[in-house]
């Protein structure tokens, strides 16, 4: 079955049933066709999401603001400007709303993850039936990755022993490189590669930096190119 003929209305995509060849003599059995790897539909775009903390909607020059961002201007000129993005004025709830496309209370992130309570809408634990964008894309054949600040994991689940269900790699991102909490040292960040804590690649004197980008790339293979 080709990628553009797959029924993607239900995830995970059901594996197609194959008619079995069951002769009495196994030597006479015909080999079934090789299953094709799951790919995004033909013409599916690459998806790149850049979320910047503590930056107002009108700050970027792409939206008429004073902060010169020529690359953002170029992307805006080549794409579409959305002017009704819902921000909660806090990082964890805004990020959870962006990743799921839902109201932040419906995904239990009514406030920062560190101040979660037992009240509905504020537990800090995203329900399993509220999938993230990364999970949806990954189950459609995309390769996914997140880089930079996460700040979605309940504090009691951030230890090196997990659980890792609500770490980036448990929320649909196959690759993660960044930091889990809400903040970290600017020059000596508490970095994580996947679920493994690592030392910064350079010293503070050498100018260690940590990226702040979330991204997803199309298909499992070369840099998001169609297959």
Phi, psi and omega per residue, in radians:
X1 nan 2.245 -3.123
X2 -1.312 2.797 -3.058
X3 -1.071 -0.578 -3.082
X4 -1.455 -0.037 3.114
X5 -1.918 0.085 -3.136
X6 -1.362 2.416 3.052
X7 -1.363 1.912 -3.089
X8 -1.824 0.297 -3.102
X9 -1.348 -0.222 3.125
X10 -2.356 2.341 -3.137
X11 -2.114 2.501 -0.111
X12 -1.072 2.659 -3.139
X13 -1.130 2.168 -3.112
X14 -1.067 2.454 3.096
X15 -1.307 2.277 -3.106
X16 -1.119 2.436 3.100
X17 -1.401 2.406 -3.136
X18 -1.964 2.466 3.110
X19 -1.243 2.199 -3.097
X20 -1.464 2.463 3.052
X21 -1.752 1.957 -3.024
X22 -2.171 1.155 3.073
X23 -1.250 2.810 3.113
X24 -1.122 -0.604 3.122
X25 -1.760 1.986 -3.085
X26 -1.042 -0.400 -3.139
X27 -1.216 -0.289 -3.134
X28 -1.670 0.005 -3.112
X29 -1.235 2.382 3.105
X30 -1.504 2.412 -3.138
X31 -1.249 2.315 3.097
X32 -1.243 2.743 3.108
X33 -1.122 2.611 3.132
X34 -1.219 2.321 3.128
X35 -1.217 2.378 3.108
X36 -1.448 2.471 3.090
X37 -1.138 2.610 3.139
X38 -1.176 2.262 3.107
X39 -2.232 2.742 3.023
X40 -1.143 2.826 3.111
X41 -1.125 2.730 -3.129
X42 -0.992 2.294 3.125
X43 1.431 0.075 3.131
X44 -1.103 2.419 -3.068
X45 -1.462 2.809 2.869
X46 -1.257 2.655 -3.113
X47 -2.172 2.149 3.113
X48 -2.237 2.136 3.111
X49 -2.034 2.166 3.090
X50 -2.027 2.039 -3.138
X51 -2.025 2.137 -3.105
X52 -1.963 2.095 3.112
X53 -1.199 2.603 2.974
X54 1.029 0.590 3.097
X55 -2.170 2.145 -3.106
X56 -1.201 2.767 -3.089
X57 -1.016 -0.715 -3.068
X58 -1.636 0.252 -3.084
X59 -1.344 -0.625 -3.063
X60 -1.305 2.494 3.084
X61 -1.131 -0.359 3.089
X62 -1.134 -0.372 3.101
X63 -2.063 0.436 3.064
X64 1.522 0.181 -3.096
X65 -1.516 3.075 -3.069
X66 -1.441 -0.262 -3.108
X67 -1.463 1.962 -3.105
X68 -1.217 2.065 3.138
X69 -2.348 1.374 -3.051
X70 -1.039 -0.637 3.122
X71 -1.183 -0.687 3.091
X72 -1.125 -0.662 3.096
X73 -1.072 -0.768 -3.115
X74 -1.125 -0.747 3.115
X75 -1.116 -0.676 3.135
X76 -1.142 -0.672 3.130
X77 -1.159 -0.592 -3.110
X78 -1.520 -0.211 -3.079
X79 -2.159 -2.443 -3.088
X80 -2.243 2.347 3.081
X81 -1.574 2.170 3.060
X82 -1.773 2.270 -3.020
X83 -2.003 0.186 -3.113
X84 -2.205 0.597 3.084
X85 -1.150 2.296 -3.096
X86 -1.522 1.973 3.079
X87 -1.893 2.460 -3.134
X88 -1.689 0.036 -3.120
X89 1.212 0.188 3.045
X90 -2.379 2.619 -2.998
X91 -1.256 -0.928 -3.092
X92 -1.015 -0.879 3.138
X93 -1.114 -0.706 3.133
X94 -1.106 -0.750 -3.122
X95 -1.155 -0.714 3.134
X96 -1.161 -0.685 3.099
X97 -1.129 -0.707 3.140
X98 -1.172 -0.733 -3.090
X99 -1.252 -0.443 -3.085
X100 -1.906 -0.304 -3.069
X101 1.260 0.404 -3.093
X102 -2.191 2.861 3.025
X103 -1.056 2.434 -3.031
X104 -1.101 -0.481 3.094
X105 -1.244 -0.596 -3.121
X106 -1.223 -0.318 3.071
X107 -1.868 0.357 2.993
X108 1.112 0.511 3.111
X109 -2.181 1.027 -3.135
X110 -1.223 -0.277 3.117
X111 -2.594 -3.010 3.103
X112 -1.061 2.626 -3.112
X113 -1.038 -0.553 -3.069
X114 -1.225 -0.350 -3.101
X115 -1.972 0.543 3.115
X116 -1.094 2.571 3.107
X117 -2.269 -3.101 3.117
X118 -1.520 -0.038 -3.136
X119 -1.261 2.506 3.133
X120 -0.988 2.355 -3.137
X121 1.568 -0.112 -3.062
X122 -2.288 0.276 -3.055
X123 -1.339 -0.319 -3.114
X124 1.343 0.128 -3.112
X125 -2.026 1.875 -3.118
X126 -1.133 2.242 3.109
X127 -1.108 2.567 -3.123
X128 -1.130 -0.415 -3.130
X129 -1.511 0.149 3.051
X130 -1.993 1.496 -3.044
X131 -1.234 2.640 3.060
X132 -1.521 2.848 3.072
X133 -1.001 -0.710 -3.128
X134 -1.101 -0.692 3.121
X135 -1.134 -0.734 3.131
X136 -1.109 -0.765 -3.137
X137 -1.192 -0.740 -3.117
X138 -1.074 -0.693 -3.133
X139 -1.330 -0.035 3.025
X140 -1.902 0.242 3.028
X141 1.710 0.073 3.099
X142 -1.366 2.701 2.871
X143 -1.674 2.382 -2.997
X144 -2.228 2.630 3.101
X145 -2.722 2.653 3.098
X146 -2.310 2.392 -3.072
X147 -2.393 2.238 3.115
X148 2.012 -2.441 -3.076
X149 -1.439 2.362 3.110
X150 -1.813 -1.206 3.043
X151 1.002 0.699 3.085
X152 -2.112 -0.179 -3.039
X153 -1.550 2.281 3.064
X154 -0.962 2.395 -3.066
X155 -0.936 -0.580 -3.107
X156 -1.321 -0.006 3.103
X157 -2.059 0.299 -3.067
X158 -1.725 0.125 -3.128
X159 -1.296 2.811 3.132
X160 -1.055 -0.264 3.141
X161 -1.693 0.047 3.090
X162 1.413 -2.703 0.093
X163 -1.165 2.758 -3.016
X164 -1.878 0.271 -3.131
X165 -1.033 -0.634 -3.075
X166 -1.906 0.356 2.906
X167 -1.461 2.867 -3.117
X168 -0.911 -0.723 -3.115
X169 -1.205 -0.260 3.064
X170 -1.681 -0.078 -3.107
X171 -1.980 0.392 3.035
X172 1.844 -0.145 3.137
X173 -1.622 2.031 -3.111
X174 -1.241 -0.467 -3.129
X175 -2.271 2.366 3.062
X176 -2.388 2.372 3.029
X177 -2.507 1.970 -3.098
X178 2.929 -2.561 3.112
X179 -2.276 2.568 -2.987
X180 -1.448 -0.654 -3.035
X181 -1.364 -2.969 -3.102
X182 -1.417 -0.385 3.113
X183 -2.721 2.909 3.115
X184 -2.777 2.965 3.137
X185 -1.094 2.342 -3.054
X186 -1.121 -0.580 -3.058
X187 -1.937 -0.326 3.073
X188 -2.261 1.160 -3.042
X189 -1.201 2.647 3.054
X190 -1.434 1.514 -3.001
X191 -1.482 2.637 3.074
X192 -2.307 2.335 3.038
X193 -1.949 1.836 -3.015
X194 1.303 -1.823 3.017
X195 -2.158 0.176 -3.056
X196 -1.820 2.116 3.050
X197 -1.136 2.375 -3.125
X198 -2.306 2.810 3.057
X199 -1.415 2.583 3.078
X200 -0.994 2.501 -3.092
X201 -1.181 -0.340 3.122
X202 -2.387 2.845 3.126
X203 -1.419 2.943 3.109
X204 -1.054 -0.646 3.135
X205 -1.152 -0.531 3.132
X206 -1.456 -0.178 3.068
X207 1.538 0.992 3.108
X208 -1.127 2.378 3.083
X209 -2.270 2.792 3.099
X210 -2.268 2.216 -3.126
X211 -1.189 2.777 3.135
X212 -2.269 0.961 -3.060
X213 -2.262 2.387 2.981
X214 -1.869 2.361 -3.115
X215 -2.591 2.747 2.989
X216 -2.352 2.441 -3.129
X217 -2.145 2.559 -3.035
X218 -1.281 2.412 2.986
X219 1.167 2.738 3.110
X220 -1.654 1.805 -3.093
X221 2.807 -2.357 -3.024
X222 -1.422 1.996 2.902
X223 0.551 0.712 3.042
X224 1.395 0.238 3.126
X225 -1.410 2.598 -3.112
X226 -1.213 2.650 3.106
X227 -2.180 nan nan
